[in-house]
Amino acid sequence: MVSNMNASHVTVSGLSHRYRATPALDGIDLDIPAGQRLAIVGRSGGGKSTLLHILAGLIRPTAGHVQIDGETVSGPSPRWNVMFQQASLYPWMSVRQSVELGLRFLNRRRQGDAIAERLLDLVGLDGLADVNVQKLSGGQQQRVALARSLATEPTLLLLDEPFSSLDALTRHDLQDAVGRIVSDLGLTMVLVTHDLDEAIVLADRIVVIGEQPGRIVADLLVDPTLSDRRDTHAIAPLRDKLLSLFGGQSAGGGEPHPHPARHAA
């Protein structure tokens, strides 16, 4: 198993962003301790993905900054990797080649076979290293994308709705796999999702982003004593609290609608 117990500490200070004349984020302040699993939820257009892409160094903010382990983020890094909604695999590559892709850019090709083998076992794809990625199911392709994201041994894993296009059973399997892997490797994780149950299952903490321009309207801790986060009765109080922030609209039928001035501790 690839082992990395050096989780990143993330600090977001006074972050705002505009797309030309359109404000996307306004005054975001966040402190994400090393090893925490944070979920970001909110309505479409609230700036959740923009915030994640700024954390990843894919977008430079209009104002404010992000620091990871004291280093101001100015661009992408193998220390913080993003897993997107689509696997975005090169169709001519094998599973092994896809997983090793980031290592090639880091001139670590010689280590690629050993790292790919361990990671494919970790994500449940052992025995498929030489299969063309086009022959895989959607869930298997997302597992390849997960292994690719882990190959450079990041200390921060950023997830941008990576399971939303999958069927329910596959989505649950991958949620469980990601939760286990993030814990085993000791990573910091930031997840953007529309699915409140997914946020509760995977996160230690849930931040709610309000409507455009995105601001933090609630910051909630998930009860660490919950033994089964898929138990609808056990998670009902937290889910109800989140839904109350969203005007009672279920995330499963479209994105929730936060009340912009409401906060929760």
C-alpha positions as CSV (number, residue, x, y, z in Angstrom):
1,M,0.0,0.0,0.0
2,V,1.2,3.5,-0.8
3,S,1.5,5.2,2.6
4,N,1.3,9.0,3.2
5,M,0.5,10.2,6.7
6,N,1.5,13.8,5.9
7,A,-1.9,15.4,5.5
8,S,-2.0,19.0,4.4
9,H,-3.3,21.9,6.5
10,V,-5.3,24.3,4.3
11,T,-6.1,28.0,5.0
12,V,-8.4,30.1,2.9
13,S,-8.2,33.8,3.7
14,G,-10.5,36.6,2.4
15,L,-11.2,34.7,-0.9
16,S,-13.3,36.3,-3.5
17,H,-13.6,35.7,-7.2
18,R,-15.4,37.3,-10.2
19,Y,-15.9,36.1,-13.7
20,R,-15.7,39.5,-15.5
21,A,-18.7,41.4,-14.0
22,T,-20.2,38.3,-12.3
23,P,-19.3,37.7,-8.7
24,A,-18.8,34.0,-7.9
25,L,-17.3,33.9,-4.4
26,D,-17.3,36.6,-1.7
27,G,-15.2,36.7,1.5
28,I,-14.5,33.0,2.0
29,D,-12.5,32.2,5.1
30,L,-11.8,28.5,6.0
31,D,-9.3,26.6,8.1
32,I,-9.1,22.9,7.2
33,P,-6.9,21.0,9.7
34,A,-4.6,18.3,8.5
35,G,-6.4,15.0,8.0
36,Q,-9.9,16.6,8.0
37,R,-12.5,15.4,5.5
38,L,-14.6,18.5,4.4
39,A,-17.7,18.5,2.2
40,I,-18.9,21.6,0.5
41,V,-22.6,21.7,-0.5
42,G,-24.9,24.4,-2.0
43,R,-27.0,25.4,-5.0
44,S,-25.7,25.4,-8.6
45,G,-23.9,28.7,-9.4
46,G,-23.0,29.2,-5.7
47,G,-19.3,28.8,-6.5
48,K,-18.6,25.4,-5.0
49,S,-16.5,24.1,-7.9
50,T,-14.9,27.5,-8.4
51,L,-13.7,27.3,-4.8
52,L,-12.4,23.8,-5.3
53,H,-10.5,24.8,-8.5
54,I,-9.0,27.7,-6.6
55,L,-7.8,25.3,-3.9
56,A,-6.2,23.2,-6.7
57,G,-4.4,26.1,-8.2
58,L,-6.5,25.8,-11.5
59,I,-8.0,29.3,-11.0
60,R,-6.3,32.4,-9.5
61,P,-8.7,34.2,-7.2
62,T,-9.6,37.9,-7.7
63,A,-8.9,38.6,-4.1
64,G,-7.5,36.7,-1.1
65,H,-5.4,33.6,-1.1
66,V,-5.1,29.9,-0.3
67,Q,-2.2,28.4,1.7
68,I,-1.4,24.7,1.8
69,D,1.1,23.9,4.6
70,G,2.0,27.6,4.7
71,E,2.7,27.8,0.9
72,T,0.5,30.2,-1.1
73,V,-1.1,28.3,-3.9
74,S,-0.2,29.8,-7.3
75,G,-0.8,26.8,-9.5
76,P,-1.3,23.1,-9.7
77,S,0.9,20.7,-7.8
78,P,1.3,16.9,-7.4
79,R,0.8,17.5,-3.7
80,W,-2.9,18.4,-4.3
81,N,-4.8,16.5,-6.9
82,V,-8.4,16.7,-8.3
83,M,-10.8,13.9,-9.1
84,F,-13.5,15.2,-11.4
85,Q,-17.0,14.2,-12.3
86,Q,-15.8,12.5,-15.5
87,A,-12.8,10.2,-15.4
88,S,-11.3,11.9,-18.4
89,L,-9.0,8.9,-19.3
90,Y,-7.1,8.8,-22.6
91,P,-8.9,6.2,-24.7
92,W,-5.8,4.7,-26.2
93,M,-4.2,4.0,-22.8
94,S,-4.2,0.9,-20.6
95,V,-5.3,1.1,-17.0
96,R,-1.6,0.9,-15.9
97,Q,-0.6,3.7,-18.3
98,S,-3.4,5.9,-17.0
99,V,-2.4,5.5,-13.4
100,E,1.2,6.2,-14.2
101,L,0.5,9.3,-16.2
102,G,1.3,11.8,-13.4
103,L,4.5,10.0,-12.5
104,R,5.8,10.5,-16.1
105,F,5.6,14.2,-15.7
106,L,7.5,14.0,-12.4
107,N,10.3,11.9,-14.0
108,R,9.3,8.9,-11.8
109,R,8.6,6.5,-14.6
110,R,10.8,3.8,-13.1
111,Q,8.6,3.7,-10.0
112,G,5.4,3.6,-12.1
113,D,4.9,-0.2,-12.3
114,A,5.3,-0.8,-8.6
115,I,3.1,2.2,-7.6
116,A,0.4,1.4,-10.2
117,E,0.3,-2.3,-9.0
118,R,-0.2,-1.2,-5.3
119,L,-2.8,1.4,-6.2
120,L,-4.8,-0.8,-8.4
121,D,-5.0,-3.4,-5.6
122,L,-6.0,-0.5,-3.3
123,V,-8.9,0.6,-5.5
124,G,-10.1,-2.9,-6.3
125,L,-8.8,-3.2,-9.9
126,D,-6.0,-5.7,-9.4
127,G,-5.6,-7.9,-12.5
128,L,-6.9,-5.2,-14.9
129,A,-3.6,-3.3,-15.4
130,D,-3.2,-4.1,-19.0
131,V,-6.9,-3.7,-20.0
132,N,-7.7,-0.7,-22.3
133,V,-9.7,1.9,-20.3
134,Q,-12.5,1.9,-22.9
135,K,-13.4,-1.7,-21.9
136,L,-14.1,-0.7,-18.3
137,S,-17.4,0.3,-16.8
138,G,-18.1,3.8,-15.6
139,G,-17.4,2.8,-12.0
140,Q,-14.2,1.1,-12.9
141,Q,-13.0,4.1,-14.9
142,Q,-13.6,6.3,-11.8
143,R,-11.5,3.9,-9.8
144,V,-8.7,4.3,-12.4
145,A,-9.1,8.1,-12.0
146,L,-8.9,7.7,-8.2
147,A,-5.7,5.6,-8.5
148,R,-4.2,8.2,-10.9
149,S,-5.0,11.0,-8.4
150,L,-3.2,9.0,-5.7
151,A,-0.1,8.0,-7.7
152,T,1.9,11.2,-7.0
153,E,1.3,10.6,-3.2
154,P,-0.7,13.8,-2.6
155,T,-1.3,15.2,0.9
156,L,-4.6,16.8,-0.2
157,L,-7.3,15.1,-2.3
158,L,-9.9,17.3,-4.0
159,L,-13.1,15.7,-5.3
160,D,-15.5,17.6,-7.6
161,E,-18.7,15.5,-7.7
162,P,-16.8,12.4,-8.8
163,F,-19.7,10.0,-8.3
164,S,-22.7,12.0,-9.6
165,S,-22.9,10.2,-13.0
166,L,-22.9,6.7,-11.5
167,D,-25.7,4.4,-10.6
168,A,-26.6,4.2,-6.9
169,L,-24.9,0.9,-6.0
170,T,-21.7,1.8,-7.8
171,R,-21.8,5.3,-6.2
172,H,-22.1,3.7,-2.7
173,D,-19.2,1.3,-3.4
174,L,-17.0,4.1,-4.5
175,Q,-18.0,6.3,-1.6
176,D,-16.9,3.5,0.8
177,A,-13.7,3.0,-1.1
178,V,-12.7,6.6,-1.1
179,G,-13.6,7.0,2.6
180,R,-11.5,4.0,3.5
181,I,-8.5,5.0,1.3
182,V,-8.5,8.6,2.5
183,S,-8.4,7.4,6.1
184,D,-5.8,4.7,5.5
185,L,-3.5,7.1,3.7
186,G,-4.0,9.9,6.2
187,L,-5.0,12.5,3.6
188,T,-6.9,15.8,3.9
189,M,-10.0,15.7,1.7
190,V,-12.3,18.4,0.2
191,L,-15.4,17.1,-1.5
192,V,-17.9,19.2,-3.6
193,T,-21.2,17.4,-3.8
194,H,-25.0,18.0,-4.3
195,D,-25.8,14.9,-2.4
196,L,-26.4,15.6,1.4
197,D,-26.2,11.9,2.3
198,E,-22.9,11.6,0.4
199,A,-21.6,14.6,2.4
200,I,-22.6,13.0,5.7
201,V,-21.1,9.6,4.7
202,L,-17.8,10.9,3.7
203,A,-17.1,14.1,5.7
204,D,-16.1,15.1,9.2
205,R,-17.4,18.6,8.5
206,I,-19.9,20.1,6.1
207,V,-19.7,23.7,4.8
208,V,-22.8,25.2,3.1
209,I,-22.2,27.8,0.4
210,G,-25.1,30.2,-0.3
211,E,-26.3,31.6,-3.5
212,Q,-24.2,33.7,-5.9
213,P,-21.9,35.3,-4.9
214,G,-21.0,32.3,-2.8
215,R,-20.6,32.9,0.9
216,I,-20.4,30.4,3.8
217,V,-23.8,30.3,5.5
218,A,-23.2,27.2,7.7
219,D,-20.3,25.2,9.1
220,L,-21.3,21.9,10.7
221,L,-19.4,19.0,12.3
222,V,-20.6,15.5,11.6
223,D,-21.0,13.5,14.8
224,P,-17.9,11.3,15.1
225,T,-19.8,8.7,17.2
226,L,-22.2,7.8,14.3
227,S,-21.4,4.1,13.8
228,D,-23.4,3.8,10.5
229,R,-23.7,6.9,8.4
230,R,-26.0,5.1,6.0
231,D,-28.5,4.6,8.8
232,T,-31.3,7.0,7.8
233,H,-32.6,7.2,11.4
234,A,-29.1,8.0,12.8
235,I,-28.3,10.7,10.3
236,A,-31.8,12.2,10.3
237,P,-31.1,15.1,12.7
238,L,-28.1,16.4,10.7
239,R,-29.8,15.9,7.4
240,D,-32.9,17.7,8.7
241,K,-30.7,20.6,9.9
242,L,-29.1,20.8,6.4
243,L,-32.4,20.7,4.7
244,S,-33.7,23.5,6.9
245,L,-30.9,25.6,5.6
246,F,-32.0,24.7,2.1
247,G,-35.6,25.7,2.5
248,G,-36.6,22.0,2.8
249,Q,-35.7,21.2,-0.8
250,S,-34.1,17.8,-1.2
251,A,-30.7,17.8,-2.8
252,G,-31.7,14.7,-4.7
253,G,-34.3,16.6,-6.7
254,G,-32.0,19.5,-7.6
255,E,-29.7,21.6,-5.6
256,P,-30.8,22.9,-2.2
257,H,-31.6,26.5,-1.6
258,P,-29.8,28.1,1.4
259,H,-31.2,31.0,3.4
260,P,-28.3,33.5,2.9
261,A,-28.2,35.0,6.3
262,R,-28.6,31.9,8.4
263,H,-25.6,30.3,10.3
264,A,-25.2,27.2,12.3
265,A,-22.4,26.2,14.7
